[in-house]
Amino acid sequence: MIKNRKLFLKIFSFYLINISIAFSSINLEQGVFDFKEFEKEKLEFKGSWKFYWKKFIDPQLILSGQIPKEDGLLSVPGSWAKGVLYDGRKTTPKGFGTYLLEIKNTKLGEKFNFYPGRLKQASHIYLINGGKSELIFKAGKPGKNQEEEIPQLLSSTDYKIEAKSQKMYLLVHSSNFGYRDGGFAIAPRFFSKSDSKKNYIKVFTSGLLFIMAIYHFGLVVRRRKDKAALYFGFICCFFFFRHSIISDHQYLFFDPSYWTHESSVKFEYFGLAILPFLFIAFLDEIFKNFFSRVYKVSLVITGILCFFVLFFPASFYTKLFVLIPLQLNAVFTILFCIYKFVILHIEKNNFAKYCLISMGILCIAVVMDILVTRNILTYEIK
């Protein structure tokens, strides 16, 4: 038991260390970042950005030095759903706008790798550098209305930047007409070294989940009564879809469009809705009559949540009054399983201790995912 506790604490400490040292946050003020104050390998542009509501500012205006007065300052990362502008106007979840960040005192010739963060739900990012304006990131097509917009949640592109002047600008056009709100979910970042290895890790993880799903479905074909293999196959399958969609792998095969976006978000949220029940069903087969009562309760809750995801658009079920029950269902299911495994471990069940460790790790991952969704934590779950 002591060894298991030590192992769990080591794993938990690993996650905490990764969160704390992953990025050096920059507390931006008035939409300006002074590069002389920071010499870090990884910088996250977190803080107040200049914001123009219901305006797409032309990069040529910034290039010519005729920078218009901003409508207000918005926090990055953060939602623009309840922003308050200088004149007292309030922003709304649906709409469009422009973010602007000034980066001054850069070192000429210094090279960076740029990570765009994650914007909801369509965006173009321009770099004004050395007398030129360049589109360095494109996710769908921002629009002034739903008809003009092509939604795409994308964040897995790195771009190489070389400072050609002592002052640079990041100009971001963004719109949202089909998600719960607009704004940055993850702040943009600069890297001194390429971080492309994470993409290989994501592809490897997706491939591993896919192989595990196929393997267990193959077991079901040979052993028709093995429901545990069937449930575990579906668990791996939905984890595969959720992980692949969050990692933007669907855009390797499909062009950005309304239906690609809607299907991607639906698969992501459907996985979140059904996975807690699949875990209970799997454990009920492994530990006979130990999860039978909660099985029926989980089936009803999952059925209701899946109904909202399947038969409503993303603009509805991504809202917090649906998302919070989805997340709470996942958390309470895991906590209940941990409670049950503690009882089994006390009763000297040899398999329970391994399940207890697995549930502990899964609980940490789910809680981190919730914190990222609520913009409390800006660590990217890989």
N, C-alpha and C positions, 0 to 999 in steps of 0.2 A: 504493500500500500504506500509506503514512504517513497519507494522508487518511482511509482506512478505519479505521485504528487510532484516529485522533483522534475520528471519528464514534462509534465503539464506546465509547470512554472517556467521551464526553459523555453518551451514553445511560445507561451504567453509573452515572455520577455522579448523573444525574437520579434514578435509582431510590434510590440511597443517601441523597440529600438528602430525598426524600419519606419514607423510613423514619425518618430521624433527627428531622425537625421536624414530623411529622404530628401527634403528641400529646405533651403534657407529662404524664409519668407521675407518679402520686402513690404514694409508698411508705407504704401504710397500716399502722398498728400497732394491734393489739388491736381491730380492727374500727371504728376511730374516725378521722374526717377533720376536721381543723380548717380551716375555710374561710378564716380570716384569713391563713393562711400562703401562700395561693396567689391570684394574680390573673392568670390565663391565659385565653385565648380558648377553648382546648380542653383539657379535663382528663380523664384516663383513671383510673378508680378501680381501680388495680392494687396488690395487696398482700394483707394478711391480713384476712379477713372472719370474723365470728362465724358458727359453723355448728352446726346442730342436726340430728343424724343420726336418720333415721326418725321425724321429727316435722314436722308442718305447724303452725307457730306462728300463732295467730290474730292478725291485725292489731290487734284490739281490745285485746289484752293490752299491746301496745306503746303504743297510744294512751292507755291508762289509767296507764302508767308502771310496770306490773308486768312488767318484762322478765325472763324466766327466764334462769338461768345457762346459757351456751352449753356444748355438749359438747366443743368444741374450736375451733381456728382453721384455716381452709383458705385456700390461696393462690388468688387470682383474677388472671389466668386460670390455670386448671390443672384437672387431673382429680381427682375424689374417689376414684379407684379404690384408692389405697393410702394414704389419710389415716389418721393416728393421733390418736385422741381423748384427752382428759385422763385418762380412766380406763384407758387402754391398749387399748381396743377399736380394731379396724381397720375402716375403711369398705370396701365392696366395689363393683365396677363397676356392679352392678344394685342399685337401691334408690331412696330418696327422702329429701329433707331440706329445710332452710330456711337461707338465707343472710341475715345482717343486717348492715347498715352504718349507723353513726350519723354524720350530717353536722352539725357544730355551728358556731356563730358565722356563720351565713349573714346576708346583708344583706336586711332586709325590703324586699319589692317587687322584688328583683332577679329577672330572668327568664332562663331557660335553655332550651335544647333538649336533651332527654334521648334518648340512643341506648342501647338495652338491651344491646348486646353480642350474644353468641351462646351460648345454653345448650343442652346436650344432655340430654334430647331433648324435654322438655315443661316449660313454665314459666309462672308468673304473677308479675308484679312489682307490689308495692304501694308507694305513697308515703304515708308518715305525715307530714302537713304542716299546721300551723295548726289543730290539733284535729280533723282529718279524716283518714280512711283512704280511699285511692282506688286502684282497679286501673288502672294506667297502661300495662301491657303484658301481652298474652296470646298465648302460643304453645301451641296445643293445650290439653290439660288434664292437669296433674300428678295422679298417682294413687299409692295405696299398694300397688298391684299392677298386673300387666300388663293385667288386665281393666278396671280403672278408668282407666288412662292412655290419653289420646289424643295420640300423638306428633306433634310439628311442630317442625322446625328452622327458626326464623324470626328475622331480625335487622334487617329493612329498614324498621322503623317508627320515626319520630321523634315525640316528645311534648313539648309546651311545658309548662314548670314555672315557677311564680312562688312565690318564698319568702314564706310567710305567717307564719313564726315563725323564731326564731334557731336552732332545732334541727329537723332533718328526719331521717327514717329511710327507707332502702330495704330492703324486706322481700321476699325472693325464695323462692317455693315452686318446687321443681324435682324431677323424677323421671326415671329412666332404666331401662327394662326391655327395650330392644331395640337399643341401640347399644353400641359397645365399652366406653364408660365414661360417667359423668355429670360435670357440672361446667361451668364457663365455658370456652369455646374462645376468646372475645374478651371483654374486660372492658367493663363499662358506661362511658359517657362523658357529660360535660356539654359543650355548645357554647354560646358566647355569641351565635353567629349560626347561622341555619339552614343545614344542610348537605344540603338536599334536591336540589341540582343533581346529586349523584352518582347519584340514582335515574334521572334523565333520561339520564345517560351510560350507565348499565347497560342501559336499554331500547334506546338507540340502538345499542350494541354488539351486543346480541342480534339486533336487526333487521338489522344489517349482515351478521352471520354467516349468518342465515337466507336473505337475498337472495343471498349468494355461493353458498350450497349449492344453491338452486333454479337459479341461473344455470348452474352447472357440470353439474348433472343434465340441464338442457336441452341443453347441448352434447353430452352422451352420447347423447341421443335422436337428434340429427342426425348425430353421428359415432360410430357404434356401436363402432368399434375404438379410440376414444380412452380408454384405461384411465387415463391420467394425470388426465383431467378427472373420471372416476368416483371415483378415490381422493381427489382434492382435494375433491370434493363431499361425500364421507363425512367427511373431516376437518373441514370447515366445519360439517357437520350435528352431529357429536358435540361440537364446541366450542360450538355453539349450545345444545345440551341441557345441557351441563355448566355453562356460564356462566349460563343462565336459571335452573337449579335452585339454584345457589349464590346467585343474586340473588333467590330466592324468588318468581319469576314464576309458578310453577305454581299458587300459591294465589290467583292472580287468576281462575282457572277452576275450581279444585276446593276443596272444603271439607276441613279437616284430618281425617284418619282414618288408621288403621293402614295401609291399602293405598296411600293417597296418599304417605305417608311412605316406605313400603317401596319403592314404585316410583321415587320421587324419588332416594333413596339409590342404588338399583340402577342407574339411568341415569347418575348422577354417577360411580360407580365403574367401570361398564362402559366409559364414555368414557375414563377413566384407563387401563384395561387395554388397549383396542384401538387407541388413537391412536398409540402408538409403531410398531406394525406398519403402520398406514396411511401414516405418514410414510415408512417404508422402502419400501413398495410404490410410493408416488408417486415417490420419488427414483429407484427402480430403473427406472421408465418414462422419466424425464427423462434420466438418465445411464445409458444402456444398458450392461449387464454390469459396472457399477461397484459395485453393491450386491447382486448376485445371491447371493453366499455368505451374507451376513448375513440376506437375505430369508427363507431357510428356517429359520434359527435363531430369528428373530423370530416367525415363524409358529407354531412349536412353543411357545415361551414364552408368547405371547399366548393361544394356545388353552388352555393350562393355567390361566392367570390368569382368563380369561373364564369358564371352567367353574366356578370357585369363586364368582364374582360372580353368575352366572346361576342356579345351582342350590342356593345356600345363602342363609339369611336374613342381613339386615344385621348382626345381632348376631355373626355369624361372620366375614364378610369385611371388616368394618371394624376388626377386631382388628389389632394391630401385626404379627403374624407373617404376615398376608396383605398389609396395607397397605405395609409396608416393601419387599417384593419388587415391588409395583406401582410404587412411587416410584423404586426403583433401576432398574427396567426403563426407565422414562421418562428418567432422568438419563443412564444409560449409552448409550441409543440416541442422545440428543442429542450427547453427547460423541464418540461414534463418528462421527456425521455431521460434526461440526466437524473431526475429524481427517481425514476423507475430503475435505472441501472445502478444507482447507489444502493437501493433495496436489494437488487439481485446480487450485487457484490457482497453485501453483508451476509446474504444467504449462501455464500461460497460458490456462486456461479462463475466458472472459470472464464467464460466468454464475455462476461459483463464488463470487466475492467478495460478490455480493448474498445468496446463500444463507448464506454464512458470517456475515454481519451478522445475518440473520434468526435463525439458529440460536443466536447469542450472546444475543440478546434473549430468545428462548424459554427458553434455559438459565437465565437470571436469574429469569424468571417461575416456572419449575418449582421451582428451589431455594427461592425465597421462599415458594411454596405449601407445600413440605415443612416449612420452618421454622415457618410458622404452624400447621400440623397438629401439630407436636411442642411447641407452646407456647413455642418459643424466641423467636419474633417475634410481635408482636401487631398488626402492620400488616394492614389488611384489603385483600386483593387485589380490585381492581375490574375 
